[in-house]
Amino acid sequence: MPETRGEAHITGSEQDLALIGPRVRHACQRLWAAMASADRSPDSVALLLATKTQPPAAVRAAVLAARDCGIEPAVGENRVQELVAKAGVFAELGVAAHLIGPLQSNKISAALTALGTPGLAGACIQTVASLDLAHRLARRTTASAPLPVMVQVNVSGESAKSGVDPRDGVSLAEQIADVPELTLAGFMTVGARSADSSVVIAGFDRLRALRDTVWHSGLPGTERAHDLSMGMSGDLDWAVASGATMVRLGTAVFGRRPAVSY
Ligand SMILES: *Cc1c(COP(=O)(O)O)cnc(C)c1O
């Protein structure tokens, strides 16, 4: 078909923007279906929009579309610079903001300032994988309430992935739970990069078992360590079946990203 003048002036990004609403609705349906087939209640899994590389207009479109589906989403950024740049937009939308990428020591203050932006519905650092980072966060946070954090676990053992070794996950989490300036909210992982579903599911089950051990330990500060942030566009169904309480969706909502390595 010849290109019409009407279509020709639509830029790629306007087209992408128009696709976000339908994609979000589709993602919500996938999430509901996954919860239903796992016999879980429709509000048992939260939706985090992974907004890396997305401009404010796309973030806004996705948040509003999720609300239209009756889901109040959180947003997650991988890079502190992007979190800083978009914190105002997140606050204006009144969503909770999470850091889901690695946090270097020299970015701690910037991350904490961004996550303390008035108007945000909440904040969390999902990527704490060492006691050293937990202590640095505790020293730097100036918030009146404890800062919610999750322990990131590398369930697949893939060397390219961040996170604590699962064998050290329980003791790390129990020590972090005991840091008064932090609230241990749960655990986060990026699933194995494998076409074999049993490998991916075994990793999710391992995170859940780790969470259960810590949550049921009765140790100080572990009573809120309930969240399981696991499942992305490619593996959300398995994650929900394994007990995820939060899935993190990028591609399913925003389409394919330009190639950036995170
Ligand atoms: C990008 C990203 C996601 C979303 O991944 P998709 O496969 O695009 O849904 C989730 N979690 C983390 C940590 C990410 O970096």
The ligand as a MOL file (V3000), in Angstrom:
LIG
                    3D

  0  0  0     0  0            999 V3000
M  V30 BEGIN CTAB
M  V30 COUNTS 15 15 0 0 0
M  V30 BEGIN ATOM
M  V30 1 C 14.2800 -3.9790 31.9450 0
M  V30 2 C 13.9950 -4.6750 33.2070 0
M  V30 3 C 12.7600 -5.2810 33.4100 0
M  V30 4 C 11.7000 -5.3650 32.3430 0
M  V30 5 O 12.1200 -6.2920 31.3920 0
M  V30 6 P 11.1880 -6.6840 30.1380 0
M  V30 7 O 11.7160 -8.0020 29.7340 0
M  V30 8 O 11.3900 -5.6280 29.1320 0
M  V30 9 O 9.8030 -6.7500 30.6350 0
M  V30 10 C 12.5280 -5.8650 34.6490 0
M  V30 11 N 13.4640 -5.8690 35.6150 0
M  V30 12 C 14.6650 -5.3120 35.4520 0
M  V30 13 C 15.6550 -5.3590 36.5500 0
M  V30 14 C 14.9670 -4.7210 34.2340 0
M  V30 15 O 16.1710 -4.1870 34.0470 0
M  V30 END ATOM
M  V30 BEGIN BOND
M  V30 1 1 1 2
M  V30 2 1 2 3
M  V30 3 2 2 14
M  V30 4 1 3 4
M  V30 5 2 3 10
M  V30 6 1 4 5
M  V30 7 1 5 6
M  V30 8 2 6 7
M  V30 9 1 6 8
M  V30 10 1 6 9
M  V30 11 1 10 11
M  V30 12 2 11 12
M  V30 13 1 12 13
M  V30 14 1 12 14
M  V30 15 1 14 15
M  V30 END BOND
M  V30 END CTAB
M  END
